[in-house]
């Protein structure tokens, strides 16, 4: 028997990617799609690439429209999920792709988002080391899931193995990310117009102001760091989707290249969606577009005494919708890999 699904905010990029993956899921059936300004329109008017869901039309985003489903995915702007989720019954699996329930610290939320903290939900990054286990264990049977931020996913997966192994100094992490504009959502913004973006690259949220910073710090503490300090700089580049994160941190004195490679390869040896390339190779964003994969190259800058990890993900795949479905599969007791793929789309 199929599991009934509703997707709130389904007209956006994250919502559309959720629908694309769910359309191929053998156990989850999309019954309701909601939107704000697009309510009343056929789904194909907004997502013409989703022909298999052409029988659906958008309805208004209200708790009443979402009631009665087994699973509800919330792909809403930050600050809008908590109020709707509070009206849904406790036996419904609610998966929030926004930021409302990611942070465990109300003080961090207020510092980076302002008022309206929605409380903390189980965190939807199965591969995150937490103590002597993985976050996957904490997702089994839950009915609320907070999906990580896309930039957070790239940086966390890039550095967590070294933190867990105790060979990385997490008090001097530097991360510079090339990111595609789909991470900013579908709303019209002048700086995302093709005439502004093409042939251009622009840093934003510089100087420690990006909202993903406290979430990265939270994750690296979960992986074993006593203290975390990170300099985080995202750079908007003209690719529709994807993230290429270059993450560096000092190595503990006496750590060899072999120690580094062993830590990363062993951490992800059994993970289907996280891949460490052979030493000396680095990934391309184009290799992961359309997939739930995170692919990384790991090396050591011996002159600087730092590990350098270059990690590529699709911000809408592993960075959002893929992580949401992977975590939902675990919570429902299904095969974790249903509806997901390691394969990208090329060219």
N, C-alpha and C positions, 0 to 999 in steps of 0.2 A: 504493500500500500504506500503510495507516495506521500511525502510530507508537504503540507501546504505552506507556501512562502509569500510574504508581502515585502516589497522593497519601497521604502519611503525615500523621497528625493531621487526617484529613478530617472529623471530627465537630465541629471548632471553627468559628468564624465565618470565619476566613481560608480554612480548608480547604473550607468550604461554598461560598464565593465562587469559589474555584478550580474546583470541580466545576461550578458554574453556567456559568462561561465555557467550560470545556472541553467541556461537553455540546453547545455550538454550534460547536466547532472542527472544521473539515472534515478535518484531517489527524491530530489527536491523539485517541486513543481510550482512555478510562479503563478499565483492566482490574482494578485493585486499589485498595481504599480501606482504610486502617488507622486504628485508634483505640486508646485505652487502656481506660478504663472502659466504653466502648460496644462493645468487641470482641464479636462474636457476634450483634449486633443487625442487622436490616435497615437499610439506608441511609435508607429512608423513615421509620423510627421517629425519626430525628434531624433529617433534612432533608425534610420532607414536600412541600416546594415543588419538589423535583428529581425529578419524575415520570419523566422520560426515563431516569434512572439507577436506577429501581426494582428492577432485577434484581440489584443489588449488595448485599453485606452487608459489614460491617466485620470485618477480621481484626486480629490483634495487630500492634503496631508493632515489627517486628524486621527486621534486615537480610535475613534469609532470605526474608521475605515480599516484600521490595522487589527482590530479585535477579531478573534476567531481563527487566526492562523497559527500554525505550529511554530514557525520561525518568522521573525521580523528583522530585516536588515535596515538599519538607519543610515542613509547616506545624505545627511543633512548638514548645513553649515554649523560651525562650532557654536555652542550655546543653545541649540534648538532641540537637542536630543533628550536631555534630561527630563524636561517637562512631559514630553510624550511618553517616554519610557515609564515614568512614574504611574501612568494610567493603564499600563498593560499588566495583565495578570502574571503572577510569579511562575506559572507553569509554562509560559511562552519563552522560547529561546530568543532573546533580543541581542543582536550583534550591532554595536555602535561603531561606525566607521569614522565618526568625528572624534573630537578631543575631549568631550565632556566627562568621560569616566576613566581616562588613562592615568592621571596623576594620583598618587597616594597621599600627597601633601596638599592640604588646602592652602597653605602659605605660598607654595609654588604656583598653584593655580591663580591666586590673586595677584601675584607678582607679574605673571606673564599674560593672563587672560582677563583679569578683573574679577568682579563678583560673579556669583552664580555657580559655584563649584557643585558638581552633581554627585560627588562621592566616587570611590574607587571600585571598579569592577575587575574580575579576573582578566588578565592581560593576554591578548591573542597573539603571542609570539611563541609557538611551540618549541622552537630551537633555543630559546634563551636559557642559559644555565642559571639555576636558582639553588644555591646551596650545593648539595651533592646530587641534585637531579636536574631535570629540565622542566620548563614551564608547561610542557605538554601534559604532565601528570596533573597539574592544577586545573586543567580545562575539562577533564572528564566529568560529564554529568552536570555541568554548571548550566544556569539559565540566563546568565548575563555575561557578555564578553565585550571588552574594549579593544578595538583594533589599533595597533600601533600607528604612529605617524610614518609617512613614507621615508622621509629623510632619516628618521630615527632608526628604521629598519636597516638601512644601508650602513649607518655608522655603528650601530650595536652589533650586527652580525660580523662586521669587519674586525672589531676589536675585542669582543667578548672572550674568544679563546685564550688570548694572551693575558687578559685580566684574570680569568679563571685559573690559569696555570701559574699565576703569581710572577710572571716574567716581564710584565709591562707596568710602568709607572703611570697611573691614570691621573696624576695631578698636572700633567702637561700634554694633554691631547689636543691635536690640531686637525681639524677636518675642513676640507674645502670641497664643495659639491657642485657639479654641473647638473642643472635640473631643467626639465622641460616644463612649458607653461601649463600643461594640463593639471599639474599639481595645484595650481591656483584656482581651479574650478572653471565652470563654464560661463560665469557671469561676465558681461562685457566690461573690460578695463582697458583704458587707453594704452598702457605700457605693454599690453599683450597683443595689440594689433600687429598684423603682419608687417606693416610699414615701419613699426618701431622695433620689432623683434628680429626680422631677417637681417643677416649680416651684422649682428650685434651680439654683445655679451654684457651683462650688467649684474653686479653684485647687489644684494638687497638684505635687509635685516642684519646689517653688520654691527660689530661692536657688542656682541652678546645679547642682542635683543630678540633673536628668533625664538618663537614659542616652543620649538622642539628641544631646546637646550635642557630644560629640567627633566624631560622624559628620557633623554640619553643618559643624563647623570643618574637617574633612578635605575635604569637598566644596568649600567656598569657597576653600581653598588650591589645590585642583586647578584651580579656575576662574581662578586667578591672584592671589589675595590673599597678600601676604607674611606677614601676621599677621592673626589673627581673634580677636575677643572678642565674645561674644554673651550677652545677658541673655535667657533663654528661659523663658517661663511658660505652661504649658498650663492651660486651664480646662475642667473637665468640665461639659457642658451637656446638657439633656434632649432630644437627638436621637439616634436609634438609630445612625446612621452619618454620617460626614462630618467635615471639618476646615475651619475658616475661619481662616486665618493672616494676621495683620496684622504686616507686617515693615517696619521703618524703619531707615535708616542715613544718616549724614551724606554729603552730596555734596561732591566735590572742588570747591574754589573756582573759580568761573567756569563751572560746568556749568549749562546752561540747561534749561528744560523741554523744548525741542525735542531737545536732546542725549539726555535721559532717554528720551523716547518713541521716538526713533530706535533707541537701543540695545536696548530691549525688543522692539520690533516686528521689528527685523531679526534678532534672536537666534532668534525662534520663527516666523519667516515661513514656513518649510518644514516645520514640525512639525504633524502631524495632531492630536496630543493635548494640545498646550499652546497656549492661546488668550489673546491680550492684547486686552482690550476697548477700545473707543474711549475717548479721554481723558474723564474725568469719570464713567465708569461703574464700578461695582463688582459682583462676582459674589455669588450666593447659593448656599449649600450645596445647596439643593433642585434647582438647575440641573444638578448633576453627579452626583447619586446614581444608582448603577447603571451609570455610564460609566467609561471610562478617561481622561477629560478632566481637565486642570488649567486652570482659568479664572481670570484675574487682571485686576485693575484697577490701573493705575499712575498716580500723580500725584506732585506735588512740594509739600511744605509750605515755601513760600518764606520764611516768617517764621522757621522753625526751621532752614532750610537742609538739609532731609532729604528723601529719596525715601520715599514711602509706597506699599507694595504690599500689596494684599489678594488672597489666593489661596485658591480653594476647590477641594477635591478630595474624592472619596469615599475614606475611609481603607482600605476593603476593596477598592476598584477600583484607581485609579491608585496608591493608597498601598500596595497589597500584591499582590493576585491579578492585576490588570491588568498591573502592571509585571513580574511573574513570567512571564506568558505572552508579553508583548511581547518580553522579553529572550530567552526560550526560542526564540521564532520566529526571531530574529536568529541565535542560536547554531546552530540547525538548518538555516539557509539557506532558511527559508520566507519567504513574504510576512510582513513585520513585523506586519501588521494583522489577520491571521487570528484569528477568535474574539473580536475586540475591537470596541467601538463608541464613538463620540463622543457618542452620544445618552444623555441621562439619562431618568429615569422621573418623570412628574408626573401628578397632584399627589402 
